[in-house]
């Protein structure tokens, strides 16, 4: 890449970031490239799984399915069956998110593997005077491997390792990051506690600019109670979240399960600029679950839609 092309690429990146920022997208992909030293790989902060998103992303204490490779690796130990999950997220401004993961019990623990991608269709590339010079693409990609082990008193601890790549046009930034998590059900009370430290690792570099990872801490609690009259159960969850470079956030969620086949969900977020509420629906049939979440965004950005399918193998 020539010096002039390098400068042009930086301008393209910053133009993309500025557009997203002006649109009010707090979690703008590539936002780290707008200013040296700010956290990058912002797609890692966009949640995974329609059930979790429908409950306001308050999921660190609940995750016990394959999406635990994202929320809290310790949660993998909570499942007695092998499972597979696939998800599609129709985001805003033609951005899309895909996720697939599998988990499997292994002796006194469990292992999980997940792949996530965040991408958009090609964008126009223009020179300083506005002439069209071509097109460029944008995509983010992460591969995660995780292991959880059951601990005394019903608790579990987990570790995840992820390889991350961000690509804009032909330029890439890569990094390796680690997640640590713990989960503790409190006896037969229906209460569980969870915490996770995510995206721990060294700085990454795009062209000549270095930036840190979006290191994040999550801590939360959840309670589930049976509701015999509905042949189901009710769950409430709450979570604190703080990501490097962001202000603190708090989120709560609820789920009402009925007849063992239908679940209604809702969530609320506090401290976010664009996300305030979320809603979700789950349909369970034998070993399959279909989940949908709707997350409205403010500033006339529209609504995001998450769809997940989970199967017990």
Residue frames as qw, qx, qy, qz and C-alpha x, y, z in Angstrom:
[[0.000, 0.888, 0.460, 0.000, 0.00, 0.00, 0.00],
 [0.402, 0.447, -0.032, 0.798, 1.41, 3.42, -0.99],
 [0.162, -0.185, -0.457, 0.855, 1.51, 6.36, 1.40],
 [0.331, -0.013, -0.157, -0.931, -1.34, 8.08, -0.44],
 [0.609, -0.212, -0.677, -0.355, -3.42, 4.88, -0.41],
 [0.426, -0.231, -0.722, 0.493, -2.74, 4.49, 3.32],
 [0.065, 0.133, 0.249, -0.957, -3.97, 8.02, 3.98],
 [0.486, -0.073, -0.429, -0.758, -6.99, 7.37, 1.76],
 [0.566, -0.235, -0.790, -0.025, -7.81, 4.17, 3.68],
 [0.226, -0.228, -0.598, 0.734, -7.62, 6.00, 7.00],
 [0.264, 0.072, -0.023, -0.961, -10.00, 8.61, 5.64],
 [0.565, -0.138, -0.643, -0.498, -12.39, 5.89, 4.48],
 [0.467, -0.249, -0.787, 0.318, -12.29, 4.25, 7.89],
 [0.074, -0.234, -0.415, 0.876, -12.91, 7.52, 9.68],
 [0.380, -0.019, -0.302, -0.874, -15.70, 8.40, 7.26],
 [0.572, -0.236, -0.756, -0.212, -17.38, 5.08, 8.02],
 [0.382, -0.288, -0.671, 0.567, -16.94, 5.62, 11.75],
 [0.069, 0.118, 0.136, -0.981, -18.18, 9.22, 11.57],
 [0.472, -0.150, -0.515, -0.700, -21.27, 8.14, 9.65],
 [0.577, -0.317, -0.752, 0.038, -22.09, 5.51, 12.24],
 [0.284, -0.240, -0.509, 0.776, -21.39, 7.89, 15.11],
 [0.211, 0.024, -0.071, -0.975, -23.60, 10.60, 13.61],
 [0.566, -0.223, -0.627, -0.487, -26.30, 7.97, 13.21],
 [0.575, -0.530, 0.290, -0.552, -26.09, 7.43, 16.96],
 [0.940, -0.005, -0.342, -0.008, -24.63, 3.93, 16.85],
 [0.451, -0.789, 0.397, -0.126, -22.72, 3.61, 20.10],
 [0.763, -0.250, 0.576, 0.156, -21.35, 0.18, 19.23],
 [0.578, 0.747, -0.189, -0.269, -20.08, 1.25, 15.82],
 [0.933, 0.015, 0.186, 0.307, -17.89, -1.42, 14.25],
 [0.635, 0.398, 0.032, 0.661, -14.39, -0.09, 13.69],
 [0.195, -0.957, -0.128, -0.174, -14.92, 2.75, 16.13],
 [0.709, -0.550, 0.122, 0.424, -11.44, 2.21, 17.61],
 [0.616, 0.208, 0.314, 0.692, -9.91, 3.37, 14.37],
 [0.069, 0.904, 0.279, 0.318, -11.44, 6.82, 14.74],
 [0.147, -0.885, 0.318, -0.306, -8.98, 7.81, 17.43],
 [0.588, 0.303, -0.691, 0.291, -5.79, 6.13, 18.53],
 [0.040, 0.220, -0.721, 0.656, -5.90, 4.59, 21.98],
 [0.651, -0.064, 0.223, -0.723, -9.64, 3.96, 22.15],
 [0.558, -0.058, 0.823, -0.090, -10.91, 0.35, 22.44],
 [0.371, 0.304, -0.586, -0.653, -11.51, -1.48, 19.18],
 [0.236, -0.096, -0.953, -0.163, -13.34, -4.58, 17.94],
 [0.367, -0.044, 0.334, -0.867, -16.59, -3.00, 19.14],
 [0.690, -0.035, -0.512, -0.511, -18.63, -5.80, 17.57],
 [0.425, -0.010, -0.849, 0.315, -17.63, -7.88, 20.60],
 [0.121, 0.094, 0.529, -0.834, -20.00, -5.70, 22.63],
 [0.611, 0.022, -0.271, -0.743, -23.04, -6.58, 20.50],
 [0.596, -0.210, 0.670, -0.390, -24.89, -9.36, 22.33],
 [0.267, 0.174, -0.888, -0.332, -25.45, -12.93, 21.16],
 [0.102, -0.249, -0.958, 0.101, -28.60, -15.07, 21.23],
 [0.280, -0.476, -0.391, -0.737, -32.25, -14.08, 20.92],
 [0.609, -0.586, -0.531, 0.062, -33.18, -15.31, 24.41],
 [0.517, -0.328, -0.234, 0.755, -30.50, -13.18, 26.05],
 [0.101, 0.147, 0.201, 0.963, -31.28, -10.12, 23.92],
 [0.384, -0.554, -0.536, -0.508, -34.99, -10.40, 24.67],
 [0.633, -0.639, -0.388, 0.202, -34.13, -10.26, 28.38],
 [0.083, -0.992, 0.076, -0.056, -32.19, -7.01, 28.10],
 [0.586, 0.548, -0.504, 0.321, -28.79, -8.73, 27.86],
 [0.446, -0.586, 0.511, -0.443, -28.98, -9.54, 31.59],
 [0.938, 0.146, -0.244, -0.196, -27.62, -13.03, 31.00],
 [0.265, 0.590, -0.712, 0.273, -24.28, -13.54, 32.75],
 [0.377, -0.249, 0.752, -0.480, -25.94, -15.45, 35.61],
 [0.801, 0.230, 0.305, -0.462, -28.29, -17.44, 33.35],
 [0.551, 0.574, -0.521, -0.308, -26.21, -18.59, 30.38],
 [0.609, -0.274, 0.740, -0.083, -26.13, -22.40, 30.31],
 [0.814, 0.495, 0.301, -0.034, -26.45, -23.05, 26.56],
 [0.756, 0.214, 0.189, 0.589, -23.90, -22.68, 23.72],
 [0.149, 0.870, 0.065, 0.465, -24.18, -18.87, 23.86],
 [0.656, -0.736, 0.038, 0.163, -22.29, -19.13, 27.16],
 [0.746, 0.082, 0.143, 0.645, -19.10, -19.07, 25.07],
 [0.177, 0.620, 0.125, 0.754, -19.95, -15.36, 24.67],
 [0.422, -0.770, -0.102, -0.468, -21.70, -14.40, 27.93],
 [0.474, -0.640, 0.532, -0.287, -19.95, -16.50, 30.56],
 [0.531, 0.339, -0.767, -0.125, -17.88, -19.61, 29.75],
 [0.151, -0.159, 0.853, -0.474, -18.61, -21.04, 33.22],
 [0.665, 0.162, 0.243, -0.688, -22.24, -21.50, 32.18],
 [0.581, 0.317, -0.669, -0.337, -21.33, -24.30, 29.79],
 [0.135, 0.130, -0.936, 0.297, -21.09, -26.66, 32.77],
 [0.438, 0.098, 0.483, -0.752, -24.79, -26.12, 33.51],
 [0.743, 0.271, -0.242, -0.562, -26.06, -28.19, 30.60],
 [0.679, -0.212, 0.696, -0.092, -26.45, -31.98, 30.74],
 [0.774, 0.450, 0.439, 0.075, -26.86, -32.39, 26.97],
 [0.392, -0.080, 0.425, 0.812, -24.85, -31.55, 23.89],
 [0.280, 0.805, 0.412, -0.323, -26.42, -28.53, 22.18],
 [0.412, 0.131, 0.389, 0.814, -26.04, -26.47, 19.04],
 [0.103, 0.801, 0.362, -0.466, -27.22, -22.89, 18.46],
 [0.392, 0.267, 0.395, 0.787, -27.39, -20.73, 15.35],
 [0.019, -0.765, -0.386, 0.516, -28.37, -17.05, 15.29],
 [0.357, 0.441, 0.350, 0.745, -28.98, -14.25, 12.79],
 [0.141, -0.686, -0.339, 0.628, -29.21, -10.58, 13.73],
 [0.340, 0.657, 0.387, 0.551, -30.58, -8.07, 11.23],
 [0.369, -0.473, -0.251, 0.759, -28.93, -4.95, 12.61],
 [0.216, 0.887, 0.218, -0.344, -29.05, -1.38, 11.24],
 [0.164, 0.819, -0.381, -0.398, -27.54, 0.40, 8.23],
 [0.831, 0.402, -0.347, -0.163, -27.31, -2.95, 6.37],
 [0.008, 0.506, -0.820, 0.268, -25.10, -4.48, 9.08],
 [0.894, -0.144, -0.278, -0.320, -25.72, -8.14, 9.87],
 [0.242, -0.551, 0.745, -0.288, -24.49, -10.50, 12.56],
 [0.864, 0.035, -0.446, -0.230, -24.20, -14.29, 12.43],
 [0.287, -0.533, 0.714, -0.351, -23.36, -16.74, 15.22],
 [0.893, -0.013, -0.395, -0.214, -23.09, -20.50, 15.55],
 [0.134, -0.559, 0.723, -0.383, -21.93, -22.53, 18.54],
 [0.830, -0.124, -0.522, -0.155, -21.90, -26.03, 19.94],
 [0.288, -0.584, 0.604, -0.459, -21.43, -27.25, 23.52],
 [0.827, -0.005, -0.551, -0.115, -20.87, -30.72, 24.94],
 [0.684, -0.658, 0.258, -0.182, -20.51, -32.15, 28.48],
 [0.661, 0.441, -0.566, 0.219, -17.08, -33.64, 29.14],
 [0.555, -0.069, -0.679, 0.475, -16.61, -35.54, 32.40],
 [0.306, -0.592, -0.507, 0.547, -16.71, -33.01, 35.23],
 [0.013, -0.517, 0.049, 0.854, -17.08, -30.10, 32.86],
 [0.597, 0.660, 0.457, -0.022, -18.11, -29.05, 29.37],
 [0.368, -0.223, 0.388, 0.815, -16.54, -27.60, 26.25],
 [0.412, 0.785, 0.389, -0.251, -17.89, -25.13, 23.72],
 [0.413, -0.067, 0.454, 0.787, -16.91, -23.74, 20.35],
 [0.277, 0.807, 0.434, -0.290, -18.39, -20.68, 18.67],
 [0.394, 0.128, 0.391, 0.822, -17.99, -18.60, 15.50],
 [0.117, 0.818, 0.418, -0.376, -19.38, -15.08, 15.14],
 [0.411, 0.182, 0.384, 0.807, -19.32, -12.62, 12.28],
 [0.090, 0.799, 0.326, -0.497, -20.39, -9.02, 11.79],
 [0.392, 0.013, 0.546, 0.740, -20.46, -7.61, 8.27],
 [0.362, 0.675, 0.220, -0.605, -22.07, -5.28, 5.76],
 [0.725, 0.567, 0.335, 0.200, -22.54, -5.12, 2.01],
 [0.592, 0.106, 0.131, 0.788, -19.91, -3.32, -0.07],
 [0.051, -0.877, -0.225, 0.422, -19.58, 0.45, 0.33],
 [0.556, 0.781, 0.067, 0.278, -18.48, 3.02, -2.22],
 [0.631, -0.399, 0.053, 0.663, -14.89, 4.24, -2.14],
 [0.322, 0.903, 0.202, 0.201, -14.37, 7.85, -3.25],
 [0.594, 0.174, -0.146, 0.772, -11.40, 10.19, -3.62],
 [0.223, -0.333, -0.342, 0.850, -10.94, 13.64, -2.09],
 [0.214, 0.135, -0.191, -0.948, -13.17, 15.32, -4.69],
 [0.644, 0.168, 0.440, -0.603, -15.92, 12.72, -4.54],
 [0.593, 0.390, -0.559, -0.429, -15.14, 10.60, -7.59],
 [0.941, -0.158, 0.209, -0.213, -16.03, 6.92, -7.31],
 [0.165, 0.665, -0.724, -0.076, -12.82, 4.88, -7.26],
 [0.433, 0.083, -0.897, -0.029, -14.20, 1.46, -6.33],
 [0.730, -0.503, -0.171, -0.431, -15.84, -0.38, -3.48],
 [0.184, 0.377, -0.802, 0.424, -14.70, -1.76, -0.15],
 [0.709, -0.387, -0.544, -0.227, -16.06, -4.25, 2.33],
 [0.210, -0.533, 0.547, -0.610, -16.18, -4.41, 6.11],
 [0.850, -0.244, -0.409, -0.224, -16.35, -7.53, 8.25],
 [0.282, -0.583, 0.641, -0.412, -15.51, -8.70, 11.76],
 [0.845, 0.039, -0.515, -0.136, -14.89, -12.30, 12.74],
 [0.302, -0.567, 0.648, -0.409, -14.26, -14.15, 16.00],
 [0.783, 0.002, -0.615, -0.094, -13.61, -17.82, 16.74],
 [0.385, -0.581, 0.475, -0.538, -13.97, -18.91, 20.38],
 [0.688, -0.040, -0.723, 0.045, -13.07, -22.10, 22.21],
 [0.384, -0.565, 0.335, -0.648, -14.18, -22.50, 25.84],
 [0.581, -0.087, -0.798, 0.133, -14.02, -24.98, 28.69],
 [0.470, -0.564, 0.194, -0.651, -15.94, -25.01, 31.97],
 [0.455, 0.039, -0.855, 0.245, -15.47, -27.22, 35.02],
 [0.605, -0.646, -0.328, -0.330, -17.91, -27.94, 37.79],
 [0.164, 0.433, -0.592, 0.659, -16.73, -26.88, 41.24],
 [0.214, -0.265, -0.850, 0.402, -17.84, -27.81, 44.78],
 [0.133, 0.479, 0.513, -0.700, -21.26, -26.61, 46.01],
 [0.487, 0.659, 0.573, -0.024, -22.68, -26.54, 42.49],
 [0.075, 0.865, -0.153, -0.473, -20.53, -23.74, 41.17],
 [0.824, 0.338, 0.290, 0.350, -18.50, -23.68, 37.97],
 [0.174, -0.758, 0.262, 0.571, -15.57, -21.82, 36.49],
 [0.764, 0.507, 0.362, 0.167, -14.75, -21.30, 32.84],
 [0.266, -0.571, 0.371, 0.683, -12.11, -20.02, 30.43],
 [0.677, 0.656, 0.334, 0.018, -12.54, -18.96, 26.80],
 [0.379, -0.402, 0.415, 0.723, -9.90, -18.14, 24.20],
 [0.544, 0.737, 0.382, -0.124, -10.86, -16.22, 21.09],
 [0.438, -0.062, 0.411, 0.797, -9.15, -15.21, 17.86],
 [0.231, 0.815, 0.358, -0.392, -10.47, -11.90, 16.52],
 [0.414, 0.041, 0.455, 0.787, -10.10, -10.33, 13.11],
 [0.265, 0.797, 0.300, -0.452, -11.40, -7.06, 11.69],
 [0.482, 0.084, 0.552, 0.675, -11.10, -6.35, 7.97],
 [0.278, 0.823, 0.198, -0.454, -11.77, -3.11, 6.10],
 [0.542, 0.730, -0.345, -0.233, -11.05, -3.29, 2.37],
 [0.843, 0.266, -0.438, 0.162, -7.79, -5.27, 2.23],
 [0.102, 0.522, -0.583, 0.614, -6.45, -4.11, 5.60],
 [0.754, -0.390, -0.516, -0.116, -6.84, -6.24, 8.72],
 [0.181, -0.584, 0.565, -0.554, -6.36, -6.10, 12.47],
 [0.789, -0.145, -0.591, -0.082, -6.09, -9.30, 14.53],
 [0.224, -0.551, 0.563, -0.573, -5.87, -10.17, 18.21],
 [0.569, -0.173, -0.802, 0.059, -6.14, -13.01, 20.71],
 [0.339, -0.473, 0.261, -0.770, -8.28, -12.46, 23.81],
 [0.311, -0.097, -0.914, 0.244, -9.33, -14.40, 26.90],
 [0.536, -0.497, -0.108, -0.674, -12.54, -14.55, 28.94],
 [0.208, 0.038, -0.875, 0.437, -12.82, -15.78, 32.53],
 [0.529, -0.374, -0.205, -0.734, -16.12, -16.57, 34.21],
 [0.050, 0.004, -0.902, 0.429, -17.77, -18.02, 37.28],
 [0.559, -0.310, -0.346, -0.687, -21.32, -19.14, 38.08],
 [0.074, 0.054, -0.860, 0.501, -22.83, -20.19, 41.41],
 [0.536, -0.454, -0.505, -0.502, -26.38, -21.51, 41.93],
 [0.189, -0.382, 0.583, -0.692, -27.41, -20.99, 45.55],
 [0.285, 0.034, 0.896, -0.338, -28.68, -24.40, 46.62],
 [0.119, 0.446, 0.857, 0.228, -32.33, -25.08, 45.84],
 [0.030, 0.588, 0.333, -0.736, -33.36, -21.44, 46.12],
 [0.518, 0.704, 0.455, 0.169, -33.58, -20.88, 42.37],
 [0.008, -0.972, 0.148, 0.183, -31.04, -18.07, 42.69],
 [0.853, 0.126, 0.129, 0.489, -27.83, -18.03, 40.66],
 [0.151, -0.894, 0.166, 0.388, -24.91, -15.60, 40.61],
 [0.817, 0.341, 0.245, 0.395, -22.58, -15.00, 37.69],
 [0.103, -0.897, 0.203, 0.378, -19.59, -12.88, 36.75],
 [0.831, 0.315, 0.256, 0.381, -17.26, -12.68, 33.76],
 [0.167, -0.758, 0.282, 0.563, -14.17, -10.74, 32.70],
 [0.765, 0.504, 0.388, 0.102, -14.10, -10.52, 28.92],
 [0.558, 0.780, 0.014, 0.281, -11.70, -9.56, 26.13],
 [0.506, -0.781, 0.293, 0.218, -8.48, -9.60, 28.13],
 [0.835, 0.232, 0.250, 0.432, -5.43, -9.26, 25.89],
 [0.410, -0.354, 0.164, 0.824, -2.82, -7.01, 24.36],
 [0.286, 0.662, -0.017, -0.693, -3.26, -4.16, 21.90],
 [0.691, 0.401, 0.543, 0.258, -4.05, -4.72, 18.23],
 [0.136, -0.497, 0.274, 0.812, -2.90, -2.64, 15.26],
 [0.583, 0.665, 0.466, 0.025, -4.67, -1.44, 12.12],
 [0.517, 0.771, -0.057, 0.367, -2.16, -0.15, 9.51],
 [0.430, 0.370, -0.449, 0.691, -0.04, 2.00, 11.86],
 [0.377, -0.504, 0.199, -0.751, -2.50, 2.75, 14.69],
 [0.318, -0.039, -0.906, 0.276, -2.65, 0.64, 17.86],
 [0.520, -0.399, -0.002, -0.755, -5.73, 0.25, 20.03],
 [0.201, -0.187, 0.874, -0.402, -6.72, -1.82, 23.10],
 [0.252, -0.290, -0.888, -0.254, -9.39, -4.49, 23.29],
 [0.439, -0.492, -0.092, -0.746, -12.85, -3.64, 24.72],
 [0.287, 0.007, -0.868, 0.404, -12.15, -5.30, 28.09],
 [0.529, -0.414, -0.224, -0.706, -15.48, -5.82, 29.85],
 [0.030, 0.033, -0.879, 0.475, -16.62, -6.88, 33.31],
 [0.574, -0.321, -0.408, -0.634, -20.09, -8.32, 33.95],
 [0.058, 0.003, -0.867, 0.495, -21.69, -9.33, 37.25],
 [0.524, -0.198, -0.241, -0.793, -25.27, -10.35, 37.85],
 [0.251, 0.014, 0.877, -0.410, -27.88, -12.42, 39.63],
 [0.501, -0.077, -0.531, -0.679, -31.01, -14.28, 38.56],
 [0.372, -0.013, 0.783, -0.499, -33.89, -16.04, 40.27],
 [0.440, -0.033, -0.696, -0.567, -36.28, -18.63, 38.82],
 [0.404, 0.006, 0.690, -0.601, -39.51, -19.77, 40.46],
 [0.016, 0.247, 0.925, 0.289, -42.03, -22.40, 39.38],
 [0.420, 0.097, 0.109, -0.896, -45.55, -21.17, 38.55],
 [0.272, 0.125, 0.953, -0.035, -47.80, -24.27, 38.80],
 [0.443, 0.609, 0.449, -0.481, -50.91, -22.45, 37.56],
 [0.446, 0.738, -0.276, -0.423, -49.17, -21.77, 34.24],
 [0.967, 0.049, 0.198, 0.153, -47.38, -25.11, 34.12],
 [0.594, 0.640, -0.120, 0.472, -44.24, -23.06, 33.75],
 [0.622, -0.424, -0.228, 0.617, -41.86, -20.74, 35.56],
 [0.120, 0.981, 0.066, 0.139, -40.85, -17.12, 35.96],
 [0.750, -0.084, -0.055, 0.654, -37.31, -15.74, 35.83],
 [0.001, 1.000, 0.009, 0.026, -35.93, -12.34, 36.79],
 [0.799, -0.013, -0.001, 0.602, -32.33, -11.30, 36.15],
 [0.035, -0.997, 0.034, 0.062, -30.18, -8.22, 36.72],
 [0.836, 0.078, 0.076, 0.538, -26.68, -7.38, 35.58],
 [0.136, -0.910, 0.153, 0.362, -24.00, -4.70, 35.90],
 [0.810, 0.342, 0.232, 0.415, -21.70, -4.14, 32.91],
 [0.103, -0.915, 0.191, 0.341, -18.64, -1.93, 32.43],
 [0.835, 0.368, 0.177, 0.369, -16.56, -1.94, 29.25],
 [0.506, -0.339, 0.109, 0.786, -13.25, -0.14, 28.79],
 [0.115, 0.050, 0.340, 0.932, -13.90, 3.33, 27.42],
 [0.334, -0.518, -0.575, -0.539, -17.65, 3.18, 28.20],
 [0.360, -0.401, 0.383, -0.750, -19.71, 4.36, 31.12],
 [0.169, -0.006, 0.943, -0.288, -21.28, 1.82, 33.48],
 [0.527, -0.100, -0.467, -0.703, -24.48, 0.09, 32.39],
 [0.331, -0.005, 0.821, -0.465, -27.21, -1.77, 34.25],
 [0.500, 0.032, -0.563, -0.658, -29.78, -4.08, 32.71],
 [0.473, -0.011, 0.743, -0.474, -32.69, -6.20, 33.91],
 [0.425, 0.099, -0.688, -0.580, -34.76, -8.89, 32.23],
 [0.586, -0.023, 0.616, -0.526, -37.69, -11.18, 32.79],
 [0.335, 0.110, -0.823, -0.445, -39.05, -14.37, 31.29],
 [0.649, -0.007, 0.460, -0.607, -42.44, -16.00, 31.78],
 [0.155, 0.156, -0.924, -0.312, -42.66, -19.64, 30.69],
 [0.663, 0.076, 0.283, -0.689, -46.12, -21.12, 30.07],
 [0.931, 0.203, 0.114, -0.282, -47.28, -24.69, 29.37],
 [0.695, -0.366, 0.518, 0.338, -43.60, -25.63, 29.00],
 [0.633, 0.388, 0.514, 0.430, -43.77, -24.58, 25.35],
 [0.213, 0.821, 0.210, 0.486, -44.02, -20.77, 25.25],
 [0.518, -0.433, -0.251, 0.694, -41.87, -18.06, 26.84],
 [0.143, 0.919, 0.206, 0.303, -42.53, -14.32, 26.88],
 [0.661, -0.227, -0.142, 0.701, -39.58, -12.01, 27.58],
 [0.103, 0.944, 0.111, 0.293, -38.82, -8.35, 28.18],
 [0.693, -0.211, -0.180, 0.665, -35.84, -6.33, 29.31],
 [0.004, 0.993, 0.088, 0.078, -34.77, -2.81, 30.22],
 [0.724, 0.123, -0.112, 0.669, -31.38, -1.14, 29.92],
 [0.238, -0.958, -0.118, 0.109, -30.04, 1.83, 31.87],
 [0.415, -0.681, 0.349, 0.491, -27.07, 4.00, 30.94],
 [0.530, 0.181, 0.633, 0.534, -27.22, 3.20, 27.22],
 [0.078, 0.359, -0.133, -0.921, -27.60, 5.98, 24.67],
 [0.407, 0.154, -0.541, -0.720, -29.59, 4.09, 22.04],
 [0.507, -0.181, -0.829, -0.154, -31.02, 0.95, 23.67],
 [0.351, -0.328, 0.381, -0.790, -33.69, 1.14, 26.36],
 [0.768, -0.014, 0.432, -0.472, -36.08, -1.79, 26.03],
 [0.221, 0.260, -0.870, -0.356, -36.21, -5.24, 24.46],
 [0.782, 0.033, 0.276, -0.557, -38.88, -7.87, 23.89],
 [0.145, 0.351, -0.896, -0.228, -38.74, -11.54, 23.05],
 [0.871, 0.013, 0.068, -0.487, -40.63, -14.74, 22.36],
 [0.047, -0.393, 0.916, 0.057, -39.57, -18.36, 22.76],
 [0.878, 0.071, -0.102, -0.463, -41.21, -21.51, 21.39],
 [0.185, -0.444, 0.873, -0.084, -40.02, -24.85, 22.77],
 [0.898, 0.135, -0.104, -0.405, -40.90, -28.19, 21.20],
 [0.983, -0.076, -0.053, 0.156, -39.25, -31.29, 22.61],
 [0.735, -0.302, 0.113, 0.596, -35.52, -30.88, 21.91],
 [0.376, 0.401, 0.282, 0.786, -35.80, -27.72, 19.81],
 [0.130, -0.743, -0.371, 0.541, -36.21, -24.07, 20.78],
 [0.345, 0.570, 0.328, 0.670, -36.97, -21.11, 18.52],
 [0.304, -0.663, -0.321, 0.604, -36.26, -17.67, 19.97],
 [0.300, 0.665, 0.294, 0.618, -36.93, -14.17, 18.65],
 [0.341, -0.596, -0.303, 0.661, -35.97, -10.79, 20.09],
 [0.249, 0.798, 0.290, 0.466, -36.88, -7.27, 19.05],
 [0.490, -0.464, -0.193, 0.713, -34.65, -4.42, 20.21],
 [0.240, 0.910, 0.271, 0.204, -35.89, -0.91, 19.29],
 [0.548, -0.093, -0.062, 0.829, -33.24, 1.80, 18.95],
 [0.015, 0.850, 0.290, -0.439, -33.76, 5.51, 19.53],
 [0.089, -0.593, 0.351, 0.719, -32.70, 8.41, 17.25],
 [0.720, 0.528, 0.003, -0.449, -34.86, 6.96, 14.44],
 [0.029, -0.508, 0.831, 0.223, -32.32, 4.21, 13.86],
 [0.708, 0.060, -0.547, -0.443, -35.02, 1.57, 13.56],
 [0.819, -0.352, 0.320, -0.320, -35.30, -1.83, 15.18],
 [0.180, 0.465, -0.862, -0.090, -32.93, -4.78, 15.34],
 [0.906, -0.052, -0.033, -0.418, -34.16, -8.36, 15.05],
 [0.085, -0.462, 0.879, -0.078, -32.50, -11.45, 16.53],
 [0.909, 0.034, -0.133, -0.393, -33.52, -14.99, 15.57],
 [0.091, -0.494, 0.856, -0.122, -32.02, -18.10, 17.20],
 [0.911, -0.038, -0.270, -0.310, -32.58, -21.85, 16.93],
 [0.180, -0.537, 0.781, -0.261, -31.20, -24.23, 19.57],
 [0.879, 0.012, -0.385, -0.282, -31.24, -28.01, 19.44],
 [0.558, -0.523, 0.617, -0.185, -30.40, -30.56, 22.13],
 [0.537, 0.428, -0.679, -0.259, -28.52, -33.43, 20.55]]
